[in-house]
Amino acid sequence: MGGSLAGLLAAHVVAGHADRVTVVERDRFPDGTGSRPGVPQGRHPHVLLQGGQVALESLLPGFLAELRAAGAPRVGMPSDMVMWQNGRWFRRLTATTHIYTGSRVQLEDLVRRRVLANPVISVVEGTDAVGLLGDASRVRGVLLRDRSGGAGAEHRALEADLVVDASGSGTKAPQWLAAIGAETPYEETIDTGLAYASRVYRGRKGVLDGETLGYYVYPGPDQVHGGGALPLEDGSHLVIVSGLRGDEPPTGDDEFETYTKRLQHPLLDRWLEDAEPLSPAFGYRRTANIRRRYDLPGRRPAGFLATGDALCTFNPIYGQGMAIAAMTAVALRGALADRRRTPTTRRVQQVLLAASRQAWDISAGADRKMPGAVGTAVADGPADRVADWYLRRVMERSPGDPVVGRAFRSVLTLSAPVTALFAPPVARAVLFTPPGPTPTEPPATPEEPGG
Ligand SMILES: Cc1cc2nc3c(=O)[nH]c(=O)nc-3n(C[C@H](O)[C@H](O)[C@H](O)COP(=O)(O)OP(=O)(O)OC[C@H]3O[C@@H](n4cnc5c(N)ncnc54)[C@H](O)[C@@H]3O)c2cc1C
């Protein structure tokens, strides 16, 4: 259920074990790279983190070369970006990781073409999943409704041995499970009320050219407004601003540019004065972290799995969801291929959730500290407070210290475990060395290697 990134990648993996895989998708897929209503977030920046790159390449060999050939910008961190966080500009040291910043629609189009080339996989487009078949012990398929027939259209049954929910953060699967007598998952939530607005611009001059590919001001508890500009595949930039509940960025075109003045430095403002807008401003407000605990004991049917945002949705500011959709598909592949253990529904669901644990710890851990955060999982314990103390020291050092910065980036981009922050050289710098000097103004050029 759901033919976006998580659904397509799950279908790709399951196809290795099934006679037939059917992807049920509410939208009709656009020809090429048009946007579609089922993925409204596609108009906002979508960076592909290193962990996601590795996973996508492993699932679809040659994918990164295709992405590059399609023009997706590959941005070195921190060398190619001007970045600010917690009162400090980052030194533009030699890149230790790269992100892809091309449009979400382009990335999804490339994945879709690769996955749907498999003859085992077919798609039912323009069709809503509206319920589950089966009972509390086993799911036996999905109930479908053709959208062209309107709300009153007849339902039809699609029988299946395995149903995977990849219908995104707004999934109705918990209600559908309840309707067949099964238990709904406990939901952990943390909502900071973060709201986005994004608009495409073509810059005429200024800092965002030549050696500077992108700009980003990260929000934090002391400075809750964020924003920046990231390059797209056609040479334009996607400009984003963000704020918290009660002070959301407006989506009116004029007010959009006024809001950028809240960032603590006028760099983006100045760039926008000479930039040409190529799109309206679009807003986005559903940014809560939501984790659905299907892995916990309960009366749950065999033959039903949740993945992607339907399983675990992250505050998008951390740029993790696509990477986790791919990393979860890799975990699914491993669980289904493991000959030592029977892949029971519960065991596989645990493996899928484990694939998103680090991303959850990052976004939930940071969002708990944001002013006004609400939800079932906002409270922290004594262990969290010790971790917070250490992490604050990591963040103070990361903009200026190459060793701490490298480790922190590798964790944030999901390419190293959190334990990388406790490796001896990192821990020494974090515990015993004061934060190194950082630039007093946005650095216009990268530092020389070794500088
Ligand atoms: C504003 C914003 C910015 C983001 N930025 C980033 C980023 O920088 N980097 C990153 O990695 N991730 C980012 N994400 C997260 C990313 O968009 C998702 O994690 C990723 O798309 C994987 O989602 P998914 O496939 O699980 O669900 P979605 O992409 O939401 O897709 C769900 C699919 O299910 C379909 N569907 C829904 N209900 C039904 C139904 N009943 N029947 C049939 N089909 C149905 C929808 O049409 C859609 O195709 C961002 C998210 C948001 C909201």
The ligand as an SDF file (V2000), in Angstrom:
LIG
                    3D

 53 58  0  0  0  0  0  0  0  0999 V2000
    8.5290   18.7670    4.2690 C   0  0  0  0  0  0  0  0  0  0  0  0
    9.3150   17.4730    4.1900 C   0  0  0  0  0  0  0  0  0  0  0  0
   10.6590   17.4940    3.8590 C   0  0  0  0  0  0  0  0  0  0  0  0
   11.3850   16.2940    3.8380 C   0  0  0  0  0  0  0  0  0  0  0  0
   12.7240   16.3520    3.5800 N   0  0  0  0  0  0  0  0  0  0  0  0
   13.4280   15.2090    3.5480 C   0  0  0  0  0  0  0  0  0  0  0  0
   14.8260   15.2330    3.2700 C   0  0  0  0  0  0  0  0  0  0  0  0
   15.4540   16.3000    3.1300 O   0  0  0  0  0  0  0  0  0  0  0  0
   15.4860   14.0380    3.1890 N   0  0  0  0  0  0  0  0  0  0  0  0
   14.8410   12.8440    3.3930 C   0  0  0  0  0  0  0  0  0  0  0  0
   15.4910   11.7920    3.3020 O   0  0  0  0  0  0  0  0  0  0  0  0
   13.5240   12.7950    3.6860 N   0  0  0  0  0  0  0  0  0  0  0  0
   12.8030   13.9380    3.7650 C   0  0  0  0  0  0  0  0  0  0  0  0
   11.4710   13.8730    4.0420 N   0  0  0  0  0  0  0  0  0  0  0  0
   10.8350   12.5610    4.3070 C   0  0  0  0  0  0  0  0  0  0  0  0
   10.4510   11.8590    3.0200 C   0  0  0  0  0  0  0  0  0  0  0  0
    9.5810   12.6450    2.2460 O   0  0  0  0  0  0  0  0  0  0  0  0
    9.7920   10.4990    3.3420 C   0  0  0  0  0  0  0  0  0  0  0  0
   10.3750    9.9270    4.4560 O   0  0  0  0  0  0  0  0  0  0  0  0
    9.9720    9.5490    2.1780 C   0  0  0  0  0  0  0  0  0  0  0  0
    9.2460   10.0570    1.0980 O   0  0  0  0  0  0  0  0  0  0  0  0
    9.5010    8.1170    2.4280 C   0  0  0  0  0  0  0  0  0  0  0  0
    8.1540    8.1550    2.6260 O   0  0  0  0  0  0  0  0  0  0  0  0
    7.1520    6.9720    2.3240 P   0  0  0  0  0  0  0  0  0  0  0  0
    7.3780    6.3480    1.0000 O   0  0  0  0  0  0  0  0  0  0  0  0
    7.1160    6.1320    3.5210 O   0  0  0  0  0  0  0  0  0  0  0  0
    5.7950    7.8270    2.2930 O   0  0  0  0  0  0  0  0  0  0  0  0
    5.3510    8.9680    1.2990 P   0  0  0  0  0  0  0  0  0  0  0  0
    6.4580    9.4870    0.4780 O   0  0  0  0  0  0  0  0  0  0  0  0
    4.5780    9.9510    2.1080 O   0  0  0  0  0  0  0  0  0  0  0  0
    4.3530    8.2090    0.3200 O   0  0  0  0  0  0  0  0  0  0  0  0
    3.1650    7.5940    0.7070 C   0  0  0  0  0  0  0  0  0  0  0  0
    2.5230    7.0600   -0.5820 C   0  0  0  0  0  0  0  0  0  0  0  0
    1.3540    6.3270   -0.2600 O   0  0  0  0  0  0  0  0  0  0  0  0
    0.2750    6.7520   -1.0850 C   0  0  0  0  0  0  0  0  0  0  0  0
   -0.9440    6.5090   -0.3080 N   0  0  0  0  0  0  0  0  0  0  0  0
   -1.3250    7.1030    0.8490 C   0  0  0  0  0  0  0  0  0  0  0  0
   -2.4600    6.5540    1.2980 N   0  0  0  0  0  0  0  0  0  0  0  0
   -2.8090    5.6000    0.4180 C   0  0  0  0  0  0  0  0  0  0  0  0
   -3.8920    4.6760    0.3370 C   0  0  0  0  0  0  0  0  0  0  0  0
   -4.8440    4.6480    1.2670 N   0  0  0  0  0  0  0  0  0  0  0  0
   -3.9400    3.8260   -0.7010 N   0  0  0  0  0  0  0  0  0  0  0  0
   -2.9810    3.8480   -1.6660 C   0  0  0  0  0  0  0  0  0  0  0  0
   -1.9190    4.7040   -1.6450 N   0  0  0  0  0  0  0  0  0  0  0  0
   -1.8510    5.5530   -0.6110 C   0  0  0  0  0  0  0  0  0  0  0  0
    0.5580    8.2200   -1.3600 C   0  0  0  0  0  0  0  0  0  0  0  0
   -0.0910    8.6760   -2.5160 O   0  0  0  0  0  0  0  0  0  0  0  0
    2.0990    8.1800   -1.5280 C   0  0  0  0  0  0  0  0  0  0  0  0
    2.4660    7.8330   -2.8240 O   0  0  0  0  0  0  0  0  0  0  0  0
   10.7270   15.0600    4.1140 C   0  0  0  0  0  0  0  0  0  0  0  0
    9.3780   15.0490    4.4430 C   0  0  0  0  0  0  0  0  0  0  0  0
    8.6790   16.2220    4.5220 C   0  0  0  0  0  0  0  0  0  0  0  0
    7.2530   16.1740    4.9450 C   0  0  0  0  0  0  0  0  0  0  0  0
  1  2  1  0
  2  3  1  0
  2 52  2  0
  3  4  2  0
  4  5  1  0
  4 50  1  0
  5  6  2  0
  6  7  1  0
  6 13  1  0
  7  8  2  0
  7  9  1  0
  9 10  1  0
 10 11  2  0
 10 12  1  0
 12 13  2  0
 13 14  1  0
 14 15  1  0
 14 50  1  0
 15 16  1  0
 16 17  1  0
 16 18  1  0
 18 19  1  0
 18 20  1  0
 20 21  1  0
 20 22  1  0
 22 23  1  0
 23 24  1  0
 24 25  2  0
 24 26  1  0
 24 27  1  0
 27 28  1  0
 28 29  2  0
 28 30  1  0
 28 31  1  0
 31 32  1  0
 32 33  1  0
 33 34  1  0
 33 48  1  0
 34 35  1  0
 35 36  1  0
 35 46  1  0
 36 37  1  0
 36 45  1  0
 37 38  2  0
 38 39  1  0
 39 40  1  0
 39 45  2  0
 40 41  1  0
 40 42  2  0
 42 43  1  0
 43 44  2  0
 44 45  1  0
 46 47  1  0
 46 48  1  0
 48 49  1  0
 50 51  2  0
 51 52  1  0
 52 53  1  0
M  END
$$$$
